[in-house]
Amino acid sequence: MLSRPELHGTYGAVSSTHWLASAAGAAMFDRGGNAFDAAVAAAFVIQVVEPHVNGPAAEAPIMVHDASSGEVTVVAGQGPMPRRASIETFRRLGLGYVPGSGLLAACVPGAFGAWMTVLLRHGRLRLADVLEPAIGYAEGGYPLLAPAAAIIEALTPLFREEWTETGRIYLDRGAAPRAGSLVRNPDLAATFRRIVREASAPGRARESEIEAAVDVFYEGFVAEAIDAFMCSAEMLDATGKRHRGLLRGEDLAAWRPAVEAPVTAGYRGRLIHKPGPWTQGPVFLQQLALLEGFDLGSMRHLGPDHIHTVVEAAKLAFGDREAWYGDPGHVDVPLRELLSPGYTEQRRALIGDRAAAGLRPGSPLGREPWLPPLPDETAPLEPEWMNQLAHGIPAVVRRTSQNRDTTCISATDRDGNMVVATQSGGWFSSSPAVPGLGFALSTRGQMAWLVEGHPNSLAPGKRPRTTLSPTIVQDGSGEPLLAFGTPGGDQQDQWTLNFALNSIDFAMTPQAAVEALTFHTGHVPSSFMPRQTPPPVVVVEEGLPAETIAALEGRGHRLQQVAARSLGKVCATGHTGDGLVFAAASQRGQQAYGIVR
């Protein structure tokens, strides 16, 4: 039995990882907006109400299906590393890695420019319309989520003594606020209000207004505040020392988000679209290519054959991610070969009846794969809150190994427009708030390697490979079907893969596909500092029959059962094919919500 209903409507649908964001997005339909307006409004609300996992300086790979052209595009909302950032820069600081917290890992903020690009190219509403809900929640307050409250509590000494600007925003008279309490961010409200005010002028056209907002952010007072902070502040980071940042106003002024073609592959008559190898997105397509050689639909859902086959395909695909993915604007990623039928057939032959040990990257075009060495296990740090800084993902360390969060926004309208994004970064637990702006900078630079010659090696102006990975699915004729994503760091393209397989191979309805028990392989090294490799296990939610567990163990798999409904928060919208739109949202975490009109 489903925990939530199947949601169908005739006008528009929104699904996101926060109910307030979904409501704000759906309200744009009532103003005459389309799916793109809805997604933009929802994205800015999420920046306010989920500050522990994202913010205005976040990254946001955004996938768009424009019904007027039938074209799928990617708005590349991942900013590059600063011009001052190089491997030698970090070596001069005595560092062999990019710290996962502090100022050194900051990239150019990508989310604001990316969402403005979506609004400019595809939306209908004006800037003030889509920012109004976010300004309202920042100014009037919003209920603090329990995970955010837990992180604030763990980091209260840091916010009181070191990152005092963050403490001024999020501490209540020096103490952590309780979960559910009303939290305000007047500085962020003022930032958004000023952007609207400076971008607006009597008689200015909607398009000119949006372009002016981008200039205000990347060349105006926002960029000036970031530049002044990064030039003068020395802030404590994961190294236990204080460092100045490398990002400058000139980095922001020189960047605007690109609009790119997606990477596309077929699967059982569908067209699957992902962002390029500057994300981990193509690993989803590599898994599907491998799995198309198996009759999954004839296997028992969540039976040993199903789980074994999917897990072994994931190990192969993620091995290639580790060896070959990086920013294609700077390195030669052999993506065509990685997705080619011949290479896929060779790799598929490696999937046997027994569990394979470890990652096995392939040799596309005869090129030799190379995986940089992972760091040794680090000793616990003192005081305890320093352990939080050492881990570059927004989670309370040791609270749960599965607390890997991000956000997701998906929207669809009756005209066939679809948009989906996994927005993350700029969370308050990894970087101090910029004085006067009300938000922190991203730490995505931690994902780049400080080694020469790897596709994901750090370089000035280069995007670090990100885990963020939304998906759009069309039918064989190009009609829009699904737009979906999930929080989850490195696990995103395993949990969403399960959702897609549930929908396509096992013919589940969207909400049933979202709610079904899920799993992933733990063989994938973390992309976040300190980049540790988890135990080589199959992580599965509670609920598998004992005979399935025994059968998987008999094939050599080690299983780790975690709490029921604890892996991911898949959010999806799309078309049913008979004139209706739908929204589906995971019940996991009890905060994702879908709304239809």
C-alpha positions in Angstrom: 0.0 0.0 0.0 1.3 3.4 -0.9 1.9 6.0 1.8 1.0 8.8 -0.5 -1.6 9.0 -3.3 -0.9 9.0 -7.0 -1.1 12.8 -7.9 -2.6 13.7 -11.3 -3.6 17.1 -12.6 -4.5 18.9 -15.8 -2.4 22.1 -15.6 1.0 21.6 -13.8 3.0 19.6 -11.3 5.8 20.3 -9.0 7.8 17.9 -6.8 10.6 19.0 -4.5 12.5 18.1 -1.4 10.6 20.6 0.7 6.8 21.2 0.9 7.2 24.9 1.1 9.2 25.0 -2.1 6.6 22.8 -3.9 3.8 25.1 -2.8 5.7 28.2 -3.9 6.3 26.6 -7.3 2.7 25.5 -7.7 1.6 29.1 -6.9 3.4 30.3 -10.0 0.8 28.3 -12.1 -1.9 30.4 -10.5 -0.1 33.5 -11.7 -0.1 32.3 -15.3 3.4 30.9 -15.1 4.7 27.7 -16.7 6.9 24.8 -15.4 10.0 26.9 -15.7 8.6 29.7 -13.6 7.5 27.1 -11.0 10.9 25.5 -10.8 12.7 28.8 -10.4 10.4 29.9 -7.6 10.8 26.6 -5.9 14.6 26.6 -6.2 14.9 30.0 -4.5 12.6 28.9 -1.7 14.7 25.8 -1.1 17.8 28.0 -0.8 16.1 29.7 2.1 14.4 26.8 3.9 17.1 24.1 3.4 20.2 26.2 4.2 22.0 23.2 5.6 22.2 21.6 2.1 22.2 24.5 -0.4 22.1 28.3 -0.8 22.2 31.1 -3.4 25.9 30.2 -4.1 25.0 26.6 -4.8 25.6 24.5 -7.9 22.6 23.6 -10.1 22.8 21.4 -13.1 19.4 22.0 -14.7 17.8 19.9 -17.4 15.1 21.4 -19.6 12.6 20.1 -22.0 11.1 23.0 -24.0 7.8 21.9 -25.6 7.9 24.6 -28.2 11.0 23.1 -29.8 11.0 19.6 -28.4 14.6 20.2 -27.5 16.3 19.0 -24.3 19.1 21.1 -23.0 21.3 21.4 -19.9 21.9 24.7 -18.2 25.3 24.1 -16.7 25.0 25.7 -13.2 28.4 24.5 -12.0 30.8 27.4 -11.6 34.6 26.8 -12.2 37.5 27.0 -9.8 39.0 30.5 -9.4 41.9 31.7 -11.6 44.1 31.7 -8.5 43.4 28.0 -7.8 46.0 25.6 -9.0 47.7 22.5 -7.8 50.8 24.5 -7.1 48.7 27.0 -5.1 47.7 24.3 -2.7 51.1 22.8 -2.5 52.6 26.1 -1.5 50.0 26.1 1.4 51.4 22.6 2.4 48.2 20.9 1.4 47.8 17.6 -0.6 44.0 18.0 -0.9 41.3 20.7 -1.2 39.8 21.1 2.2 36.1 20.2 2.3 35.2 23.2 4.5 36.3 26.9 4.7 37.1 29.3 1.9 39.7 27.5 -0.3 37.2 25.2 -2.0 34.9 27.9 -3.2 33.9 27.9 -6.9 32.1 30.6 -8.8 28.5 30.5 -7.6 26.5 28.7 -10.4 22.9 28.4 -9.2 21.8 32.0 -9.5 23.0 32.5 -13.0 21.6 29.1 -14.1 18.1 29.8 -12.8 18.1 33.2 -14.3 19.0 31.6 -17.6 16.1 29.2 -17.3 13.8 32.1 -16.5 15.1 34.3 -19.3 14.9 31.6 -22.0 11.8 29.7 -21.0 9.8 31.4 -18.3 6.9 33.9 -18.5 6.9 35.7 -15.2 9.0 38.6 -14.0 11.9 38.5 -11.6 9.9 39.9 -8.6 7.2 37.3 -9.1 9.5 34.3 -8.8 11.6 35.7 -5.9 8.7 36.9 -3.9 8.1 33.6 -2.0 11.8 33.2 -1.1 12.0 36.8 0.2 8.8 36.1 2.2 10.3 33.1 4.0 13.7 34.7 4.5 12.0 37.8 6.0 9.0 36.3 7.8 10.6 33.0 8.8 10.2 29.3 8.2 10.2 26.2 10.4 13.7 24.8 10.9 14.1 21.2 9.7 15.4 18.6 12.2 18.5 17.8 10.2 19.4 21.5 10.0 18.8 21.9 13.8 21.1 18.9 14.5 23.9 20.4 12.4 23.6 23.8 14.0 23.7 22.1 17.4 26.9 20.2 16.5 28.6 23.3 15.1 27.4 25.8 17.7 31.0 26.3 19.1 32.3 27.0 15.6 29.5 29.5 14.9 30.0 31.3 18.3 33.8 31.5 18.2 35.0 31.4 14.6 32.2 31.7 11.9 30.5 34.4 13.8 28.5 35.8 10.9 26.9 32.4 10.5 26.2 32.3 14.2 24.6 35.7 14.0 22.1 34.3 11.5 21.4 30.9 12.8 22.1 30.9 16.6 19.4 32.1 19.0 21.2 34.3 21.6 24.3 32.0 21.2 22.4 28.7 21.4 21.2 26.3 18.7 17.5 26.7 17.8 15.2 23.7 18.3 13.8 21.8 15.3 10.5 23.4 14.2 11.3 26.8 15.5 10.8 29.9 13.3 14.1 31.0 11.7 14.6 34.2 9.7 17.4 35.3 7.5 16.9 39.1 7.0 20.3 39.5 5.3 19.3 37.1 2.6 15.9 38.7 2.2 17.7 42.1 1.8 20.0 40.6 -0.8 17.2 39.3 -2.9 15.2 42.5 -2.5 18.2 44.6 -3.6 18.8 42.4 -6.6 15.2 43.0 -7.7 15.3 46.7 -7.0 18.6 47.3 -8.9 17.5 45.1 -11.8 14.1 46.8 -12.1 13.5 50.1 -13.8 10.3 51.8 -15.1 9.5 50.5 -18.5 12.3 47.9 -18.5 11.4 44.7 -20.4 11.2 41.4 -18.6 14.2 40.0 -20.4 16.3 43.1 -19.7 15.3 42.9 -16.1 16.5 39.3 -15.7 19.8 40.1 -17.5 20.3 43.0 -15.2 19.8 40.7 -12.2 22.6 38.5 -13.4 24.9 41.5 -13.8 24.0 42.7 -10.3 24.9 39.3 -8.8 28.1 38.6 -10.8 29.4 42.2 -11.2 27.5 44.3 -8.7 27.1 44.4 -5.0 27.0 40.6 -4.5 30.3 40.1 -6.3 31.8 43.1 -4.5 30.9 41.7 -1.1 32.3 38.2 -2.0 35.5 39.8 -3.2 36.0 41.9 -0.1 35.4 38.9 2.2 37.7 36.6 0.3 40.5 39.1 0.1 40.4 40.0 3.8 39.0 37.2 5.9 41.1 34.3 7.2 38.7 31.6 8.3 39.1 28.3 10.1 38.7 25.2 7.8 39.2 21.5 7.8 42.9 21.7 8.1 42.6 23.2 11.6 44.2 26.4 10.3 42.8 29.7 9.0 43.1 30.4 5.3 42.0 33.2 2.9 39.9 32.2 -0.1 41.0 32.2 -3.7 37.8 33.4 -5.3 37.6 37.0 -6.5 35.1 39.3 -8.1 36.9 39.0 -11.4 36.1 35.3 -11.4 32.4 36.0 -11.0 32.5 38.8 -13.7 34.1 36.5 -16.2 31.5 33.6 -15.9 28.1 33.0 -17.2 26.4 29.6 -17.3 26.6 27.7 -20.6 23.6 26.0 -22.2 24.8 22.6 -23.4 23.5 19.6 -25.3 22.7 16.6 -23.0 24.3 13.2 -23.2 21.6 11.0 -24.6 21.2 7.2 -24.9 18.3 4.8 -25.6 16.9 2.3 -23.2 14.0 0.0 -24.1 12.5 2.4 -26.5 13.0 5.5 -24.3 15.4 8.4 -24.7 17.3 9.1 -21.5 19.0 12.5 -21.2 21.7 13.4 -18.7 24.2 16.2 -18.1 27.8 15.7 -19.3 30.8 14.2 -17.7 31.5 17.3 -15.6 28.8 15.6 -13.5 28.5 11.9 -12.8 25.4 11.9 -15.0 26.7 9.6 -17.8 27.3 6.8 -15.3 23.5 6.5 -15.3 23.6 5.8 -19.0 26.5 3.4 -18.7 24.5 1.4 -16.2 21.4 1.3 -18.4 23.6 0.3 -21.4 24.9 -2.7 -19.5 21.5 -3.6 -18.1 19.8 -3.5 -21.5 21.5 -6.9 -22.2 19.5 -8.5 -19.4 15.8 -9.2 -19.2 15.2 -7.5 -15.9 11.5 -7.5 -16.3 11.5 -11.3 -16.2 13.3 -11.3 -12.8 11.5 -11.1 -9.5 11.6 -7.5 -8.4 14.1 -7.1 -5.6 15.0 -10.8 -6.0 18.6 -11.9 -5.9 19.0 -11.9 -9.7 17.6 -8.3 -9.9 19.8 -6.9 -7.2 22.9 -8.8 -8.2 22.7 -7.7 -11.8 22.1 -4.0 -11.0 24.9 -3.9 -8.4 27.5 -5.5 -10.7 26.6 -3.1 -13.5 27.0 -0.2 -11.1 30.5 -1.3 -10.1 31.6 -1.3 -13.7 30.1 2.0 -14.5 31.3 3.8 -11.4 34.8 2.4 -12.0 34.7 4.3 -15.3 33.4 7.4 -13.6 36.4 7.4 -11.2 38.9 6.9 -14.0 37.5 9.0 -16.9 35.1 11.7 -16.0 36.0 15.4 -15.8 35.3 18.8 -17.3 35.2 18.1 -21.1 36.1 21.8 -21.7 39.6 21.0 -20.3 40.2 17.2 -20.8 39.4 14.6 -23.4 36.7 12.4 -21.9 36.2 9.3 -24.1 32.5 9.4 -23.6 31.5 8.2 -27.0 33.5 5.1 -26.6 32.3 4.6 -23.0 28.7 4.5 -24.3 29.5 2.6 -27.5 27.9 -0.9 -28.1 31.2 -2.6 -28.5 32.7 -1.3 -25.3 29.5 -2.0 -23.5 29.4 -5.6 -24.7 33.0 -6.1 -23.5 32.1 -4.7 -20.1 28.9 -6.6 -19.8 30.8 -9.9 -20.2 32.5 -9.1 -16.9 29.2 -9.5 -15.0 29.2 -13.1 -13.7 27.3 -15.1 -11.2 29.5 -14.0 -8.3 30.0 -10.6 -6.7 33.1 -8.8 -8.1 35.6 -7.3 -5.7 36.1 -3.5 -6.1 35.9 -1.1 -9.0 37.2 -2.2 -12.4 37.5 0.8 -14.8 37.9 -0.1 -18.5 40.3 0.9 -21.2 38.3 2.8 -23.8 40.3 3.2 -27.0 43.1 1.3 -25.4 43.8 4.1 -22.9 45.1 3.0 -19.5 42.8 3.9 -16.6 44.3 5.5 -13.5 42.6 6.0 -10.1 44.3 8.4 -7.7 45.1 6.9 -4.3 42.5 7.5 -1.7 43.7 8.9 1.6 44.2 6.7 4.7 41.5 6.7 7.4 41.9 9.8 9.5 42.0 9.9 13.3 39.1 11.7 15.1 39.8 15.3 15.7 39.4 17.5 18.8 37.2 19.3 19.6 34.4 17.1 18.3 33.0 19.8 16.0 36.2 19.7 14.0 35.1 16.3 12.8 32.2 18.0 11.1 34.5 20.4 9.3 36.7 17.5 8.1 33.8 15.9 6.3 32.8 18.0 3.3 29.3 16.7 2.9 26.3 18.2 4.9 25.7 15.6 7.6 26.2 15.2 11.2 29.2 12.9 11.3 28.5 9.5 12.9 24.8 10.2 13.2 24.1 8.1 10.2 26.2 6.9 7.3 23.3 7.5 4.9 22.7 11.2 5.7 23.9 12.5 2.3 21.7 15.4 1.4 21.1 17.8 -1.5 17.9 19.1 -2.9 15.8 18.3 -6.0 13.2 20.4 -7.9 11.1 19.0 -10.8 8.2 20.7 -12.6 6.0 19.8 -15.6 3.1 21.7 -17.2 0.3 20.7 -19.5 2.1 22.1 -22.6 4.8 19.5 -22.3 7.5 21.7 -20.6 9.6 19.9 -18.1 12.5 21.0 -15.9 14.5 19.2 -13.2 17.5 20.2 -11.1 19.6 18.8 -8.2 20.7 22.0 -6.5 23.3 21.7 -3.8 26.3 23.5 -2.2 26.8 26.7 -0.3 25.5 25.0 2.9 26.1 26.7 6.2 28.0 23.8 7.7 31.0 23.9 5.3 31.7 27.6 4.7 31.1 30.8 6.7 28.4 33.2 5.6 29.5 36.2 3.6 28.9 39.3 5.7 25.8 41.2 4.7 24.7 38.7 2.1 23.1 36.0 4.3 24.6 33.0 2.5 27.7 30.9 2.4 29.9 30.0 -0.6 30.2 26.6 -2.2 32.9 24.0 -1.3 32.5 22.0 -4.5 36.2 22.4 -5.3 36.9 19.6 -2.8 35.9 17.2 -5.5 39.0 18.0 -7.7 42.2 16.0 -7.3 45.5 17.7 -6.4 47.4 15.3 -8.8 48.6 15.9 -12.3 47.1 14.1 -15.2 43.7 12.9 -14.0 40.6 14.0 -15.8 39.3 15.5 -12.6 42.6 17.2 -11.6 42.2 20.7 -10.3 43.0 23.6 -12.7 42.1 27.3 -12.8 38.8 27.9 -14.6 38.0 24.2 -14.6 34.8 22.7 -13.2 35.3 20.1 -10.5 33.4 16.9 -11.4 30.1 17.0 -9.4 27.8 14.3 -8.1 24.7 16.3 -9.1 22.7 14.5 -11.7 19.1 15.2 -12.8 17.4 13.1 -15.5 14.8 13.7 -18.3 13.1 10.8 -20.1 11.3 11.0 -23.5 9.5 8.3 -25.4 11.0 7.1 -28.7 9.3 9.9 -30.6 10.5 12.6 -28.3 7.4 13.2 -26.2 8.2 14.1 -22.6 7.7 11.4 -20.0 9.7 11.9 -16.8 11.8 14.5 -15.1 13.4 13.3 -11.8 16.3 13.4 -9.4 17.3 12.8 -5.8 19.6 14.0 -3.1 22.3 11.5 -2.2 25.8 12.5 -3.2 27.5 9.6 -4.9 24.4 7.5 -4.6 22.2 9.7 -6.7 22.7 7.7 -9.9 22.0 4.4 -8.1 18.8 5.5 -6.3 17.4 7.2 -9.4 18.4 4.2 -11.5 16.2 2.0 -9.3 13.3 4.5 -9.7 13.8 4.3 -13.5 14.0 0.6 -13.6 10.9 0.3 -11.4 9.1 2.5 -13.9 10.3 1.0 -17.1 11.2 -2.7 -16.5 8.7 -3.4 -13.7 5.9 -1.2 -14.9 5.3 0.6 -11.6 3.3 3.8 -11.3 5.4 6.9 -10.4 4.6 7.0 -6.8 5.0 3.2 -6.4 8.4 3.5 -8.1 9.4 6.2 -5.7 8.3 4.3 -2.6 9.7 0.9 -3.4 12.5 -0.5 -1.3 15.9 0.6 -2.6 19.6 -0.3 -2.5 23.0 0.6 -3.7 26.6 -0.7 -3.8 29.0 0.7 -1.3 32.0 0.1 -3.5 31.9 3.7 -4.8 34.5 6.0 -3.3 33.2 9.2 -1.8 33.6 12.3 -4.0 33.6 14.4 -0.8 36.5 14.9 1.6 38.0 13.0 3.2 37.2 10.7 0.2 37.1 7.5 2.1 35.9 4.3 0.5 32.9 2.8 2.4 32.9 -0.9 3.2 32.4 -3.0 0.1 28.8 -3.9 0.8 25.4 -3.9 -0.7 23.4 -1.3 1.3 19.7 -2.1 1.4 16.8 -0.8 3.3 15.1 -3.2 5.8 12.5 -5.4 4.3 14.2 -7.9 2.1 13.1 -11.5 2.7 15.6 -13.7 4.5 15.9 -16.0 1.5 16.9 -13.1 -0.8 19.5 -12.0 1.7 20.9 -15.6 1.9 20.9 -15.9 -1.9 22.9 -12.7 -2.3 25.3 -13.7 0.4 25.7 -17.0 -1.3 26.9 -15.1 -4.4 29.6 -13.3 -2.4 27.8 -10.1 -1.5 28.1 -8.6 1.9 24.8 -6.9 2.9 24.3 -3.9 5.2 20.7 -3.3 6.1 19.8 0.2 7.0 16.6 1.7 8.3 13.5 1.3 6.2 12.8 4.3 3.9 16.2 5.9 4.6 17.9 6.0 1.1 17.3 9.0 -1.0 14.4 11.4 -1.7 13.4 10.9 -5.3 11.2 13.6 -6.7 9.6 13.3 -10.1 7.1 15.0 -12.4 5.9 14.1 -15.9 3.2 13.3 -18.3 0.9 10.2 -18.3 0.5 10.2 -22.0 -3.3 10.9 -21.9 -3.2 14.6 -21.2 -2.5 14.5 -17.5 0.5 15.6 -15.5 1.7 13.9 -12.4 3.9 14.5 -9.4 5.6 11.9 -7.2 7.6 12.5 -4.1 9.5 10.2 -1.8 8.1 9.6 1.7 11.7 9.3 2.9 12.7 12.0 5.3 9.1 13.2 5.6 9.7 16.5 3.8 9.6 15.9 0.0 6.2 16.9 -1.4 4.4 16.8 -4.8 1.6 19.2 -5.8 -0.5 19.2 -8.9 -2.9 21.8 -10.4 
